[in-house]
């Protein structure tokens, strides 16, 4: 089982950070245990496997633009990460 994800709300420069304990060095195909252990699942610029979609843990991040430059991409990603962190924080407090 993976270690719990840890995060900081914001870095000194205002960039939202999330530290994820990857078991592999880079992107990889998700496995059934990955899906089962995940609190939430999202993809940017790719299609998720059917088992991930069926899990009910998927968030849609398809609005992160890849053709409008870094500021637009960063802005959309930061908005999504802030929502995700709020959801994880709420779920943790409700346990």
BASE-295365 format. One record per residue: chain; x negated, y, z of N, C-alpha, C in turn. Coordinates in nm, 4 decimals. Layout:
REM BASE-295365
(r A, (X, Y, Z), (X, Y, Z), (X, Y, Z)),
...
REM end
This chain:
REM BASE-295365
(r A, (-0.0837, -0.1181, 0.0000), (0.0000, 0.0000, 0.0000), (-0.0884, 0.1247, 0.0000)),
(r A, (-0.0465, 0.2252, -0.0733), (-0.1236, 0.3480, -0.0832), (-0.1116, 0.4306, 0.0429)),
(r A, (-0.2135, 0.5124, 0.0663), (-0.2098, 0.6071, 0.1772), (-0.1093, 0.7169, 0.1441)),
(r A, (-0.0467, 0.7774, 0.2434), (0.0487, 0.8849, 0.2170), (-0.0197, 1.0020, 0.1467)),
(r A, (0.0542, 1.0650, 0.0589), (0.0036, 1.1823, -0.0092), (-0.0038, 1.2979, 0.0897)),
(r A, (-0.1120, 1.3735, 0.0830), (-0.1253, 1.4919, 0.1663), (-0.1243, 1.6137, 0.0762)),
(r A, (-0.0795, 1.7256, 0.1273), (-0.0767, 1.8457, 0.0453), (-0.0910, 1.9695, 0.1305)),
(r A, (-0.1347, 2.0747, 0.0654), (-0.1379, 2.2070, 0.1240), (-0.0420, 2.2918, 0.0435)),
(r A, (0.0287, 2.3790, 0.1094), (0.1258, 2.4634, 0.0388), (0.0619, 2.5469, -0.0711)),
(r A, (-0.0434, 2.6210, -0.0393), (-0.1069, 2.7061, -0.1389), (-0.2545, 2.7229, -0.1081)),
(r A, (-0.3319, 2.7365, -0.2129), (-0.4734, 2.7647, -0.1964), (-0.4906, 2.9144, -0.1763)),
(r A, (-0.6118, 2.9596, -0.1405), (-0.6326, 3.1043, -0.1226), (-0.5995, 3.1868, -0.2456)),
(r A, (-0.6100, 3.1299, -0.3649), (-0.5805, 3.2052, -0.4867), (-0.4348, 3.1911, -0.5290)),
(r A, (-0.3527, 3.1232, -0.4509), (-0.2107, 3.1113, -0.4817), (-0.1741, 2.9917, -0.5674)),
(r A, (-0.2682, 2.9079, -0.5990), (-0.2393, 2.7908, -0.6806), (-0.1891, 2.6791, -0.5899)),
(r A, (-0.0762, 2.6223, -0.6215), (-0.0227, 2.5135, -0.5406), (-0.1077, 2.3889, -0.5643)),
(r A, (-0.1444, 2.3231, -0.4562), (-0.2290, 2.2045, -0.4649), (-0.1560, 2.0815, -0.4132)),
(r A, (-0.1823, 1.9694, -0.4744), (-0.1323, 1.8427, -0.4250), (-0.2444, 1.7415, -0.4392)),
(r A, (-0.2792, 1.6757, -0.3329), (-0.3867, 1.5775, -0.3361), (-0.3231, 1.4397, -0.3465)),
(r A, (-0.3578, 1.3676, -0.4488), (-0.2974, 1.2374, -0.4738), (-0.4059, 1.1310, -0.4680)),
(r A, (-0.3876, 1.0277, -0.3888), (-0.4911, 0.9243, -0.3769), (-0.4833, 0.8217, -0.4902)),
(r A, (-0.5301, 0.8580, -0.6086), (-0.5272, 0.7648, -0.7215), (-0.6164, 0.6454, -0.6939)),
(r A, (-0.5703, 0.5310, -0.7363), (-0.6511, 0.4104, -0.7204), (-0.7377, 0.3866, -0.8431)),
(r A, (-0.7097, 0.4550, -0.9520), (-0.7885, 0.4404, -1.0733), (-0.8438, 0.5764, -1.1120)),
(r A, (-0.9415, 0.5761, -1.1971), (-1.0051, 0.7008, -1.2403), (-0.9353, 0.7539, -1.3647)),
(r A, (-0.8183, 0.8084, -1.3490), (-0.7494, 0.8678, -1.4625), (-0.6110, 0.8097, -1.4820)),
(r A, (-0.5421, 0.8583, -1.5853), (-0.4053, 0.8111, -1.6108), (-0.4016, 0.6610, -1.6364)),
(r A, (-0.2960, 0.6005, -1.5921), (-0.2781, 0.4575, -1.6145), (-0.1290, 0.4260, -1.6200)),
(r A, (-0.0974, 0.3129, -1.6799), (0.0418, 0.2691, -1.6878), (0.0902, 0.2333, -1.5477)),
(r A, (0.2075, 0.2794, -1.5134), (0.2609, 0.2492, -1.3808), (0.2993, 0.1021, -1.3728)),
(r A, (0.2913, 0.0500, -1.2531), (0.3288, -0.0887, -1.2284), (0.4530, -0.0898, -1.1392)),
(r A, (0.5233, -0.2024, -1.1289), (0.6378, -0.2085, -1.0378), (0.6043, -0.1670, -0.8945)),
(r A, (0.4878, -0.2054, -0.8372), (0.4557, -0.1552, -0.7032), (0.4365, -0.0036, -0.6993)),
(r A, (0.3805, 0.0554, -0.8059), (0.3671, 0.2014, -0.8113), (0.5039, 0.2662, -0.7996)),
(r A, (0.6002, 0.2161, -0.8766), (0.7357, 0.2712, -0.8766), (0.8006, 0.2512, -0.7406)),
(r A, (0.7862, 0.1335, -0.6830), (0.8474, 0.1049, -0.5533), (0.7908, 0.1935, -0.4425)),
(r A, (0.6605, 0.2197, -0.4467), (0.5947, 0.2974, -0.3420), (0.6093, 0.4484, -0.3592)),
(r A, (0.6513, 0.4935, -0.4766), (0.6567, 0.6371, -0.5058), (0.7712, 0.7056, -0.4327)),
(r A, (0.7445, 0.8282, -0.3873), (0.8514, 0.9127, -0.3336), (0.9251, 0.9805, -0.4470)),
(r A, (0.8514, 1.0170, -0.5503), (0.9095, 1.0789, -0.6683), (0.8188, 1.0493, -0.7869)),
(r A, (0.8752, 1.0574, -0.9051), (0.8026, 1.0253, -1.0273), (0.8319, 1.1351, -1.1286)),
(r A, (0.7279, 1.1843, -1.1956), (0.7482, 1.2813, -1.3022), (0.6414, 1.2614, -1.4087)),
(r A, (0.6689, 1.3133, -1.5259), (0.5732, 1.3083, -1.6353), (0.5771, 1.4417, -1.7070)),
(r A, (0.4636, 1.4804, -1.7596), (0.4543, 1.6016, -1.8399), (0.4002, 1.5590, -1.9758)),
(r A, (0.4823, 1.5739, -2.0778), (0.4370, 1.5448, -2.2128), (0.4309, 1.3983, -2.2501)),
(r A, (0.4991, 1.3123, -2.1783), (0.5028, 1.1710, -2.2155), (0.6328, 1.1090, -2.1649)),
(r A, (0.6606, 0.9906, -2.2131), (0.7819, 0.9188, -2.1755), (0.7502, 0.8218, -2.0627)),
(r A, (0.8355, 0.8205, -1.9629), (0.8169, 0.7284, -1.8510), (0.8692, 0.5897, -1.8863)),
(r A, (0.8101, 0.4854, -1.8285), (0.8599, 0.3493, -1.8506), (1.0018, 0.3336, -1.7960)),
(r A, (1.0745, 0.2408, -1.8528), (1.2152, 0.2182, -1.8155), (1.2311, 0.1897, -1.6662)),
(r A, (1.1391, 0.1120, -1.6056), (1.1554, 0.0803, -1.4625), (1.1440, 0.2054, -1.3769)),
(r A, (1.0641, 0.3001, -1.4201), (1.0532, 0.4259, -1.3461), (1.1826, 0.5053, -1.3566)),
(r A, (1.2378, 0.5125, -1.4759), (1.3628, 0.5863, -1.4970), (1.4757, 0.5230, -1.4162)),
(r A, (1.4831, 0.3907, -1.4170), (1.5889, 0.3201, -1.3434), (1.5763, 0.3367, -1.1920)),
(r A, (1.4595, 0.3737, -1.1439), (1.4361, 0.3845, -0.9995), (1.5174, 0.4956, -0.9338)),
(r A, (1.5600, 0.5941, -1.0108), (1.6320, 0.7080, -0.9547), (1.5399, 0.8096, -0.8893)),
(r A, (1.4079, 0.7938, -0.9055), (1.3103, 0.8831, -0.8421), (1.2495, 0.9827, -0.9412)),
(r A, (1.3029, 0.9878, -1.0628), (1.2426, 1.0664, -1.1703), (1.2893, 1.2106, -1.1681)),
(r A, (1.1944, 1.3019, -1.1830), (1.2231, 1.4439, -1.2020), (1.1839, 1.4798, -1.3448)),
(r A, (1.2637, 1.5638, -1.4092), (1.2383, 1.6042, -1.5471), (1.1525, 1.7306, -1.5488)),
(r A, (1.0328, 1.7195, -1.6008), (0.9415, 1.8338, -1.6139), (0.9166, 1.8658, -1.7615)),
(r A, (1.0113, 1.8339, -1.8485), (0.9930, 1.8541, -1.9913), (0.9909, 2.0006, -2.0321)),
(r A, (1.0206, 2.0912, -1.9412), (1.0185, 2.2329, -1.9750), (0.8810, 2.2971, -1.9550)),
(r A, (0.7799, 2.2192, -1.9189), (0.6444, 2.2736, -1.9080), (0.5923, 2.2906, -2.0511)),
(r A, (0.5721, 2.4155, -2.0947), (0.5340, 2.4382, -2.2348), (0.3893, 2.4004, -2.2625)),
(r A, (0.3667, 2.3418, -2.3787), (0.2294, 2.3100, -2.4175), (0.1824, 2.3973, -2.5338)),
(r A, (0.2646, 2.4952, -2.5707), (0.2324, 2.5778, -2.6870), (0.2395, 2.7282, -2.6579)),
(r A, (0.2427, 2.7656, -2.5287), (0.2561, 2.9071, -2.4939), (0.1397, 2.9575, -2.4093)),
(r A, (0.0324, 2.8815, -2.4037), (-0.0856, 2.9237, -2.3295), (-0.0823, 2.8828, -2.1835)),
(r A, (-0.1971, 2.9006, -2.1206), (-0.2150, 2.8585, -1.9820), (-0.1205, 2.9262, -1.8830)),
(r A, (-0.0994, 3.0593, -1.8899), (-0.0121, 3.1220, -1.7902), (0.1297, 3.0627, -1.7879)),
(r A, (0.1863, 3.0372, -1.9039), (0.3213, 2.9796, -1.9094), (0.3223, 2.8365, -1.8568)),
(r A, (0.2203, 2.7595, -1.8935), (0.2107, 2.6210, -1.8463), (0.1922, 2.6169, -1.6950)),
(r A, (0.1032, 2.7006, -1.6443), (0.0783, 2.7066, -1.5002), (0.2023, 2.7513, -1.4249)),
(r A, (0.2709, 2.8525, -1.4757), (0.3906, 2.9027, -1.4095), (0.4981, 2.7964, -1.3961)),
(r A, (0.5237, 2.7235, -1.5053), (0.6251, 2.6183, -1.5017), (0.5833, 2.5056, -1.4072)),
(r A, (0.4556, 2.4697, -1.4099), (0.4071, 2.3624, -1.3226), (0.4158, 2.4042, -1.1760)),
(r A, (0.3768, 2.5259, -1.1446), (0.3838, 2.5745, -1.0064), (0.5282, 2.5729, -0.9565)),
(r A, (0.6221, 2.6155, -1.0394), (0.7642, 2.6124, -0.9980), (0.8077, 2.4699, -0.9650)),
(r A, (0.7723, 2.3760, -1.0507), (0.8099, 2.2367, -1.0258), (0.7434, 2.1811, -0.9006)),
(r A, (0.6171, 2.2103, -0.8814), (0.5447, 2.1575, -0.7644), (0.6025, 2.2159, -0.6357)),
(r A, (0.6371, 2.3436, -0.6371), (0.6975, 2.4025, -0.5167), (0.8291, 2.3347, -0.4822)),
(r A, (0.9127, 2.3081, -0.5824), (1.0387, 2.2367, -0.5576), (1.0093, 2.0969, -0.5042)),
(r A, (0.9142, 2.0293, -0.5655), (0.8773, 1.8946, -0.5219), (0.8276, 1.8948, -0.3773)),
(r A, (0.7421, 1.9883, -0.3421), (0.6913, 1.9960, -0.2054), (0.8035, 2.0242, -0.1063)),
(r A, (0.8964, 2.1100, -0.1431), (1.0114, 2.1361, -0.0556), (1.0949, 2.0097, -0.0364)),
(r A, (1.1168, 1.9337, -0.1449), (1.1939, 1.8097, -0.1352), (1.1226, 1.7080, -0.0464)),
(r A, (0.9921, 1.6929, -0.0648), (0.9167, 1.5983, 0.0175), (0.9159, 1.6409, 0.1643)),
(r A, (0.9026, 1.7706, 0.1885), (0.9026, 1.8218, 0.3246), (1.0388, 1.7991, 0.3919)),
(r A, (1.1455, 1.8244, 0.3182), (1.2806, 1.8020, 0.3709), (1.3018, 1.6536, 0.4008)),
(r A, (1.2607, 1.5681, 0.3103), (1.2751, 1.4227, 0.3327), (1.1957, 1.3771, 0.4535)),
(r A, (1.0757, 1.4329, 0.4710), (0.9917, 1.3955, 0.5860), (1.0572, 1.4390, 0.7159)),
(r A, (1.1122, 1.5604, 0.7171), (1.1760, 1.6113, 0.8405), (1.3048, 1.5371, 0.8726)),
(r A, (1.3717, 1.4829, 0.7726), (1.4990, 1.4130, 0.7946), (1.4805, 1.2671, 0.8333)),
(r A, (1.3571, 1.2200, 0.8400), (1.3323, 1.0795, 0.8786), (1.3419, 1.0625, 1.0275)),
REM end
